Amino acid sequence: MARTDRPAPPPLRELDGLHGSLDDPVLRSIGFLNEVMSRYPDAISFAPGAPHPDLLTDVEPQAYVDRFLDHLVQERGLKPRDARRALYEYGPSRGLVNDIVAAALRRDHGIDVPDRALVITVGAQEAMLLTLRALFGSATDRLAVASPSFAGIIGAARLLDIEVIGVEETDDGLDLAALAAECAAARRAGGRIRACYVAPDFANPAGSRMPPGNRRRLLALAEREDFLVLEDNAYGFTAAPHDALPPLKAEDPGRRVVHIGTFAKVGFPGARVGYVVADQPVATSAGSVLLADELAAVKSVVTVNTSPLTQAVVGGMLLEHGGSLRELGRRKAELYRRNLRLLTDALDRHLDLGPADGIHVNRPEGGFFVLMRLPVRVDTALLETSAARYGVLWTPMAPFHLTEAGADQLRLSCSYLDPRQIETGVRRLADFLRNEVRA
Ligand SMILES: Cc1ncc(COP(=O)(O)O)c(C=O)c1O
């Protein structure tokens, strides 16, 4: 019988009772943007926070692996055969390149912790999941997040049924009075704020940076209210060399900060390598350990270990750049700073903003993103109009917010585009705003 003559199989019975997070728009937002981009291949897209393609042309995995194998032989005294085998076998859950990353964090960022305080993870995303899983032991524990926030932290919390509280960002950093009020409210309800997630150096999506005083006061509040700070440093490398601020973790004598990093931006995202620094002591029945030991235990039943091969690529890549994260990210940071400058300059030239427009654009000093507030609702219908009639795409901000606050905002990313595309894209965006948004 020909294949087409077969009777159609009965429809699958609908599955009910799936986890509630699967209904959450946060888990769908990335898929939705990819789908829109695929329908409008000629549109200029300010949506993806992906690396610039030019920065991926000189990635040389084999050379980096060889460099790392040398390191295993010269520095760790392995026989060449054993070094090679280490890349093909399962590896320790805590990682294979911890010493190289710990040395780089010490040297570049002043984060001085022992190798055993690090876990090498499958991207920053896994670091967030492991940290949340380990820290949140009670249903009454709440996670505070700077709002707007990276969808990855909100999504991970939702997967784990953790209650998430948004704390607004102001022009002076995180609204610490609001955070203190949330701590008090949680206590009154018989719970607590267990941790607060921030990205102090050029957040995604807002592009904001926490001023030094706000950083100090956040750590003091964490000490007073007994919560941990989850610091995500994905974009810190884009700061201009004379303008970099130390990460929170570099000035953390009270060990309040769990620091999360990634090679997705300073290296390349396909490696799927990130790390978490967790030097907090934890009392267990077997004695005192570090939080990193507990994260490694969680990881042993999530992804078992981060691929030794991609760790070798990233480790060798770091060594090739003198063991320095700053050096590894230098050329990339220059390109992203140039793109950000081109984007903000083009917005200034083409938008011709007047106070009556109701359009507001922020001016980040680093990172990949610019935020725009419009006098209308920014939703998927408006995005479709922008894509179909004007050939320009951007990201609606609503999924990044925990309240309605983002309903009139969009995010523009500059990372993926060339100067000409940025110029043309902003011209199209200006047409779109002129015709569809302004009164
Ligand atoms: C704030 C933030 N954290 C982390 C990451 C990267 O996560 P990963 O290392 O899992 O790719 C991103 C990437 O978009 C991000 O924007």
The ligand as a MOL file (V3000), in Angstrom:
LIG
                    3D

  0  0  0     0  0            999 V3000
M  V30 BEGIN CTAB
M  V30 COUNTS 16 16 0 0 0
M  V30 BEGIN ATOM
M  V30 1 C 21.6430 38.6880 31.3820 0
M  V30 2 C 22.1360 37.4560 30.7130 0
M  V30 3 N 22.7000 36.4970 31.4440 0
M  V30 4 C 23.2150 35.3980 30.8610 0
M  V30 5 C 23.1650 35.2200 29.4990 0
M  V30 6 C 23.8300 34.0640 28.8020 0
M  V30 7 O 23.4650 32.8850 29.2520 0
M  V30 8 P 24.1580 31.5850 28.6370 0
M  V30 9 O 25.5710 31.5490 29.1470 0
M  V30 10 O 23.3320 30.4930 29.2230 0
M  V30 11 O 24.0970 31.6540 27.1540 0
M  V30 12 C 22.5400 36.1480 28.7040 0
M  V30 13 C 22.4100 35.9050 27.2600 0
M  V30 14 O 21.6090 36.3900 26.5650 0
M  V30 15 C 22.0330 37.3040 29.3210 0
M  V30 16 O 21.4680 38.2710 28.5930 0
M  V30 END ATOM
M  V30 BEGIN BOND
M  V30 1 1 1 2
M  V30 2 1 2 3
M  V30 3 2 2 15
M  V30 4 2 3 4
M  V30 5 1 4 5
M  V30 6 1 5 6
M  V30 7 2 5 12
M  V30 8 1 6 7
M  V30 9 1 7 8
M  V30 10 2 8 9
M  V30 11 1 8 10
M  V30 12 1 8 11
M  V30 13 1 12 13
M  V30 14 1 12 15
M  V30 15 2 13 14
M  V30 16 1 15 16
M  V30 END BOND
M  V30 END CTAB
M  END
